[in-house]
């Protein structure tokens, strides 16, 4: 159990970073700052006021950007280069005090889960943006906010429950990704047809 809890925590943080990296960084720093959780040694820096100020500002920017239909997909495209390595680094730092081998394993796991969560989110939002009304977009965005915050909390306070939730989320992600890919391709092909661009 001594090694299971840190790995589950790292996996949960990696997955949550794939949805909302800046929010995860800010929540971790704030929860540690107010004594609600104790961060591993290599993550303690997240509670530094300068780090919290930057992660908090980026979290607020992303919170707004993610609620704007269409722009959220542009934001997601850019975040591909931030969330995935961020999830890997966060997972590695969560267990770095145990061993270098465990940190590398956690980085691989965290990066993979961050990539899966990110591409599932980006694909679903691209399909949601095909709808003209903004309410489904806002609902999806707020749900993602809640999922990321919930995973951070459970990863530290209830690791076994976090593991069970993560297994369900990964299974759902594996089921959704091929369907999302087909849906996104249909939307792209329809847009090309409207613009008269050859496939």
Helices and strands as residue ranges (DSSP letters): H 2-33, G 41-47, H 49-65, H 71-95, H 100-128, H 135-157, H 159-195
